[in-house]
Amino acid sequence: MTEEEKKNQPKVTKELLQRVASYLLPYWKQMLLVLVCIVFSSILTLLPSVLTGRIIDEGLIGRDLKRLITLIVLSLAVTLSANLIGVAESYLNNWIAQHITYDMRNAMYRHLQEMSQRFFTTNNQGDIITRMTSDISGVQQIIANTFTSILSNSITLIVALIAMYRKNWILATVGIIIVPLFTIPTRRAGKSRWMLTKQAQECSDEINGILNETLSVSGQTLVKLFCREEQEYAKYESANRRMIGLNIKESMAGRWFRVVLSTITSVGPMLLYLVGGILMLKYDADLTVGDITVLVALLGKMYGPVNQLLNIQVDWIRSMAMFSRIFEYFDMPVEIRNAPDALIPDHADGCVEFSHVGFSYNPERKILKDVSFKLEKGHSVAIVGPSGSGKSTIINLIPRLYDVEEGTVFFDGIDVRKLDLTFLRSNIGVVTQETYLFNGTIRENLLYVKPEATEEELITACEKANVMDFISRQENGLDTVVGNRGLKLSGGEKQRISIARVLLKQPALLIFDEATASLDSISEAKIQEAIDPLVNSCTSILIAHRLSTILAADEIIVVKDGEIVERGVHKDLVNAGGVYAELYETQFKIKPVEEAEEPVEKIGMDDYQPQHRDWEARRKAEQERREILDEMLDPLWMQF
Ligand code: ATP
């Protein structure tokens, strides 16, 4: 075995087996029943072979018709009973397997829900989906087939061996002499199939990843806008080709294995006839034709299970690999969890304080450095700064999408890590830059945050969010379907619906992460009209890209390279002539994008979805997208 192979083989440790067993344990009663079924059906399956000997010796050679008929009927009855028990066994088996995978899927989904934002931004979505779907389905196969196969084959083997030795020990020994020959091809096939399975699994992850990224609405928009169809097709085609190659190799590895095995298997009966014949004819041994037939029949029944048991070794390695892959996810620590003595205050004011907060997504780069600010009840703060300066990161720390590395974030004077997560998050309403609406109706999207909301509450929220006019103009009103990710709506409409959604939640703290892409002036004004009263009435943090939003806040915090470099009110900051003044001159004041129409919104903010594993690539994609936007929004371009 090469070093690489050794490294990749799953380590079947005691812990792994115990863990697998822990999933089977709750169903021990049903499994016991399966065991009983297996024992009975294994014995009953072998009985007709034994009866064949008596049919030949007593019925045919003994010329006793009555006995012949009785033995034939008995043999048929036994076969029928064995088959009936087999049906019960397979029902029970499936029942157990389905229930175990049901438990596993639920536990995995729960666990994934608890994973932090970091997990979802760093892991490939395709990989997550493969583990949730095909790996767990593989486990179901294992439980339904492999485990019971091991049991039933072992029992059949033992019973057949006993029956053979009771008939004739010399012939029994001759029959099983070939068994060791089986192990050589089995070991070889096992190793190569394990390597192929692993490669196929990785290839399948890759394919899922490609599909997820390129067949999503935003992915397709990106592909179309950058004319990447051919490259994406080539990438997919190459992964697909690798996959079929691996699949063919894998099935052929099994095929050759079976050819060798069946050849070896067919040698056995011939040897029995030869040795049996010699014993009978030359040495006049106490053997009948029926005995030899029984031994050959039993041998036939025995090689089947041996064959399968050895095949199972291959499946076993494969199944352990699948379990290991699943457990690997289960073992990922839950980064953000409720403190054991988490506090649940009676009410929330939405006050926020950052005290010397330091944070980084990965060790190489510090994103936030010594960030401190305080937001009192009913006040509002606007965070401004160049792109990538850390504004969104600051707000990610408040609802604990990530935890701070240094310093503390306080919510109503309590360290957020000491607060109950549900309490914390349900008191914070976030309108994100990338508006995410589910493919359903406007009503369904709104009810997502408050299923018990009345029609009146829905309408009030929509009115406050300035989106009711739009909704009433739609033929189906609140029941208008928004399309995949809300793409049937314009960026402005989506954003206002998402504001209405947050308003239904009635949060103590409102966080509004303003979209960087500009909306047309009408949409912008409508959003502003919705935001202004909210900012005045509740505690709010605004990540602002527009002057109007900035002016609505009580205080402006200017962030650059993860540090707060300036703070104050608009006039003072402009006069100070620092970073803010520069931003004001370059971004807030001059707005060449105001007249930009629909196409700008439709480009799809979702391009910066976490599915872009590599952050450098994500930034690059974002940069490219911005370049396109810049180009489209260029005053010269606009003249056309
Ligand atoms: P923008 O105005 O463009 O939205 P921002 O000021 O909100 O930018 P952040 O999104 O907070 O900036 O990002 C700050 C830095 O952290 C950026 O350099 C970004 O590349 C990096 N970053 C953001 N999210 C992650 C992540 N999940 N993993 C690694 N790095 C990240």
Residues whose N, C-alpha, C, O or C-beta is under 5 A from the ligand:
A	BS01	ATP	T121 Y361 I367 P386 S387 G388 S389 G390 K391 S392 T393 W615
